[in-house]
Amino acid sequence: MELTEKLAKLTDAYCEARGVSVATVSGIIFKNSRTLPRVKSGGDLKTRSYHRAVAWISNHWPSDKEWPSDIARPVAEGGRV
């Protein structure tokens, strides 16, 4: 699975768990509500942007939901997620 596919899957899971739109999450992470929808539609983004998005999602992931098993979850500094 490519990074953009992983991010799309992770974004969908997060948005479903939180009850928010992809555009809302995109606006929070990138200050641009069109970035994540563009990636989900086959667009590209820089690796650094991918890591920033995954880190943000990880830091805000609902504690009562399972992280997708086929996507590596980043570990925050100090060993906490």
Backbone torsions as a table, in degrees:
resi	resn	phi	psi	omega
1	MET	NA	132.0	178.6
2	GLU	-75.4	162.0	-178.9
3	LEU	-58.6	-40.9	-179.2
4	THR	-65.1	-35.3	176.6
5	GLU	-68.1	-39.9	177.2
6	LYS	-62.5	-44.7	-179.2
7	LEU	-65.0	-39.9	178.4
8	ALA	-62.4	-44.8	179.5
9	LYS	-63.4	-45.4	-179.3
10	LEU	-64.8	-42.4	178.7
11	THR	-61.8	-45.4	178.7
12	ASP	-60.3	-44.7	-179.7
13	ALA	-63.0	-43.6	-179.9
14	TYR	-64.1	-47.1	-177.6
15	CYS	-63.1	-39.4	177.3
16	GLU	-64.8	-43.3	-178.8
17	ALA	-65.7	-36.2	-176.9
18	ARG	-94.7	-14.7	-178.9
19	GLY	72.8	35.5	179.0
20	VAL	-123.1	165.3	-179.2
21	SER	-88.0	157.9	176.1
22	VAL	-61.1	-39.2	179.5
23	ALA	-62.5	-38.2	178.4
24	THR	-63.8	-48.1	179.7
25	VAL	-63.4	-41.1	178.7
26	SER	-60.0	-42.9	178.6
27	GLY	-63.2	-37.6	179.2
28	ILE	-68.4	-47.2	-175.6
29	ILE	-74.2	-47.6	-171.2
30	PHE	-107.9	-2.4	-174.8
31	LYS	60.4	26.7	179.3
32	ASN	-151.7	112.1	-175.3
33	SER	-70.6	-8.0	-177.5
34	ARG	-97.7	-9.7	-174.5
35	THR	-64.8	-56.1	-178.5
36	LEU	-66.4	-40.9	174.6
37	PRO	-59.6	-36.1	178.0
38	ARG	-65.2	-42.9	177.7
39	VAL	-62.6	-43.4	179.3
40	LYS	-63.0	-24.5	179.6
41	SER	-92.1	10.7	177.6
42	GLY	105.0	2.4	178.3
43	GLY	-73.4	174.6	-176.6
44	ASP	-117.9	167.6	172.5
45	LEU	-155.2	163.8	-179.0
46	LYS	-72.3	151.8	-179.5
47	THR	-57.5	-40.0	179.2
48	ARG	-61.5	-38.0	177.9
49	SER	-67.4	-38.0	176.2
50	TYR	-59.5	-49.9	-178.3
51	HIS	-63.7	-37.0	177.8
52	ARG	-63.5	-43.7	-179.0
53	ALA	-66.3	-45.1	-179.3
54	VAL	-65.0	-39.3	178.1
55	ALA	-63.6	-42.7	179.8
56	TRP	-63.3	-47.9	180.0
57	ILE	-59.9	-43.1	179.5
58	SER	-60.9	-43.8	-179.1
59	ASN	-67.8	-20.2	-178.4
60	HIS	-114.1	11.1	-177.6
61	TRP	-66.3	135.3	179.3
62	PRO	-65.1	132.3	-175.4
63	SER	-66.7	-19.5	-178.9
64	ASP	-92.7	6.3	-179.5
65	LYS	-117.7	144.5	177.4
66	GLU	-77.2	135.6	172.4
67	TRP	-71.0	138.8	179.3
68	PRO	-55.7	125.8	-172.5
69	SER	-67.1	-21.8	-178.0
70	ASP	-93.9	10.6	177.5
71	ILE	-125.8	124.1	179.8
72	ALA	-65.5	131.5	178.4
73	ARG	-94.4	129.1	179.3
74	PRO	-68.4	151.0	176.2
75	VAL	-105.2	125.9	-179.4
76	ALA	-70.4	162.6	176.5
77	GLU	-56.1	140.0	-178.7
78	GLY	87.0	3.8	176.8
79	GLY	83.7	0.4	179.2
80	ARG	-96.9	152.9	176.0
81	VAL	-97.8	NA	NA
